[in-house]
Amino acid sequence: MENTFSVFNKPKVELHIHLDACIRPETILYFASGDREAVKRIAYEFLETKANQGVVYVEVRYNPHLFANCNVHPIQWNQKKGDLTPEEVVELVNEGLKEGERDFNIKAKSILCCLRHMPEWSPEVVELCKKYHNDTVVAIDLAGDEGLKSETFPGHLKAYEEAVRCGIHRTVHAGEAGPPSVVREAVDMLKAERIGHGYHTVQDPALYDRLLKMDMHFEMCPWSSYITGACDPDFTKHPLIQLKNDGANYSISNDGSLPMGGVALDTDYKVAKSQMGFSEEDFMRANINAARSCFLPKDEKQKLLELLYEAYGRRDF
């Protein structure tokens, strides 16, 4: 599939992508050995990759505890036990993102993830969100097994209540593999401002209609939904088509573009174009949606929107 659409070469905004799903293989080796600089390098190289994909603004998410090597829980990537704390992870990622912004002409913010199966981490996650608010952290997220109800884990609820109290933005993975009730829980209990994935929302017409009227933003990742089995493998039946046709507030992201697999944001764009009937205007609208729904401060958001308006040559979205 050729990139015949001019929009493939226009600036893009990406709101849903996981840092730990984008680590270069050679960097994993340094990270597993306990090299602190590798954490910064992961963030720096991530922005290089995104800039090469035409992304001008990205919000990247991660759980700092999974990068730390000081906890007693199972450690990813066969890391050596050490004294790297979640807070130091945030500081190193921040440094890497700032250096990447400088060198690759891209703007980036981060979102710190709580994990459904680790509610004991959530209080520290929200405190890190508060401490590093806009440096570079802009929001809190909840990810993981949607079968684990938030209402049974007060750690998550308290973290989100504190986020609301302190003006921390909120997104939640919901309705990816789980039923619409998880989406309702995210909106009503966790006060989510955006929904990560949210594919199964369309199975509850009343909820879906309510969220359309609320202008709720859906962070859609079509290729990821195919890989994970979250949606019907037939892309012509993908919920994103319904959102597009209904004029919903959605954006397109890659979720986790592992370089060794050759997966990039263009993969999602190609699928949307060839199998979902997306037009250039649909892609433009998705990026405008992403910019207006991003978690930047108002003045920075307006600058991002102006950049897109100028690149697209139109403002009527």
Stockholm file with secondary structure:
# STOCKHOLM 1.0

chainA/1-317         MENTFSVFNKPKVELHIHLDACIRPETILYFASGDREAVKRIAYEFLETKANQGVVYVEVRYNPHLFANCNVHPIQWNQKKGDLTPEEVVELVNEGLKEGERDFNIKAKSILCCLRHMPEWSPEVVELCKKYHNDTVVAIDLAGDEGLKSETFPGHLKAYEEAVRCGIHRTVHAGEAGPPSVVREAVDMLKAERIGHGYHTVQDPALYDRLLKMDMHFEMCPWSSYITGACDPDFTKHPLIQLKNDGANYSISNDGSLPMGGVALDTDYKVAKSQMGFSEEDFMRANINAARSCFLPKDEKQKLLELLYEAYGRRDF
#=GR chainA/1-317 SS CCCCSGGGGSCEEEEEEEGGGSCCHHHHHHHHTTCHHHHHHHHHHHHHHHHHTTEEEEEEEECHHHHCSSSSSCCGGGCCCCCCCHHHHHHHHHHHHHHHHHHHTCEEEEEEEEETTCGGGHHHHHHHHHHTBTTTEEEEEEESCTTSCGGGCHHHHHHHHHHHHHTCEEEEEESSSSCHHHHHHHHHTSCCSEEEECGGGGGSHHHHHHHHHHTCEEEECHHHHHHHTCSCSCGGGCHHHHHHHTTCEEEECCBCCCGGGTCCHHHHHHHHHHHHCCCHHHHHHHHHHHHHHSCSCHHHHHHHHHHHHHHHTCCCC
#=GC SS_cons         CCCCSGGGGSCEEEEEEEGGGSCCHHHHHHHHTTCHHHHHHHHHHHHHHHHHTTEEEEEEEECHHHHCSSSSSCCGGGCCCCCCCHHHHHHHHHHHHHHHHHHHTCEEEEEEEEETTCGGGHHHHHHHHHHTBTTTEEEEEEESCTTSCGGGCHHHHHHHHHHHHHTCEEEEEESSSSCHHHHHHHHHTSCCSEEEECGGGGGSHHHHHHHHHHTCEEEECHHHHHHHTCSCSCGGGCHHHHHHHTTCEEEECCBCCCGGGTCCHHHHHHHHHHHHCCCHHHHHHHHHHHHHHSCSCHHHHHHHHHHHHHHHTCCCC
//
